[in-house]
Amino acid sequence: MSTVQYRIALSKKDEVVTGPDDADLVVTIPVADVGLDPTVAYMQGKLKATGPTHLLFDVLKSGEAATALRDAVADQ
């Protein structure tokens, strides 16, 4: 099973991190763009990902990315 870590950049040196440090996929987005649909943010270059592209497409298609990002911001 693949794992995903989500990083929401609050400022240059401050971020919210959810998920394991050894994740297969790392998704990063600025806090100002969390309200966007993650697929749109990716297409606009605001959401960045490190790892296998097929995993990114899977979490975008399933809605997992949108839910995880919303939940991470709500916990702040």
C-alpha positions as CSV (number, residue, x, y, z in Angstrom):
1,M,0.0,0.0,0.0
2,S,1.3,3.4,-0.9
3,T,1.5,6.3,1.6
4,V,1.2,10.0,1.1
5,Q,2.5,12.9,3.2
6,Y,0.7,16.3,2.8
7,R,2.6,19.5,3.5
8,I,0.8,22.9,3.8
9,A,3.2,25.8,3.7
10,L,2.0,28.5,6.2
11,S,5.1,30.6,5.8
12,K,8.6,30.3,4.5
13,K,9.8,28.1,7.4
14,D,6.5,26.9,8.9
15,E,4.3,24.1,7.6
16,V,1.6,21.7,8.6
17,V,2.7,18.1,7.9
18,T,0.4,15.1,7.9
19,G,1.5,11.6,7.0
20,P,4.6,9.5,7.5
21,D,8.1,10.9,6.9
22,D,8.9,7.9,4.6
23,A,5.9,8.4,2.4
24,D,5.9,7.3,-1.2
25,L,4.4,10.6,-2.3
26,V,4.8,14.0,-0.8
27,V,2.3,16.7,-1.8
28,T,3.0,20.4,-1.0
29,I,0.7,23.4,-1.3
30,P,0.6,26.9,0.1
31,V,-2.1,27.5,2.7
32,A,-3.6,30.3,0.5
33,D,-4.4,27.7,-2.2
34,V,-5.8,24.9,0.0
35,G,-9.4,26.1,-0.9
36,L,-8.7,25.3,-4.6
37,D,-9.6,21.9,-6.1
38,P,-6.3,20.1,-5.8
39,T,-6.4,19.0,-9.4
40,V,-6.8,22.6,-10.5
41,A,-4.0,23.7,-8.1
42,Y,-1.7,21.0,-9.7
43,M,-2.5,22.1,-13.2
44,Q,-1.8,25.7,-12.2
45,G,1.5,24.7,-10.6
46,K,0.5,25.6,-7.1
47,L,0.3,22.1,-5.8
48,K,3.7,20.3,-6.1
49,A,4.3,16.6,-5.7
50,T,7.4,14.4,-5.3
51,G,7.1,10.7,-6.0
52,P,5.3,8.6,-8.6
53,T,2.9,10.6,-10.7
54,H,0.4,7.7,-10.9
55,L,0.0,7.9,-7.1
56,L,-0.6,11.6,-7.3
57,F,-3.3,11.1,-10.0
58,D,-4.9,8.3,-7.8
59,V,-5.2,10.6,-4.8
60,L,-6.5,13.5,-6.9
61,K,-9.1,11.3,-8.7
62,S,-10.3,9.7,-5.5
63,G,-10.7,12.9,-3.6
64,E,-8.3,11.8,-0.9
65,A,-6.1,14.8,-1.5
66,A,-8.9,17.4,-1.1
67,T,-10.1,15.7,2.1
68,A,-6.7,15.4,3.6
69,L,-5.7,19.0,2.8
70,R,-9.0,20.4,4.2
71,D,-8.7,18.3,7.4
72,A,-5.1,19.4,7.9
73,V,-6.1,23.1,7.7
74,A,-9.1,22.6,9.9
75,D,-7.0,21.1,12.7
76,Q,-5.0,24.3,12.9
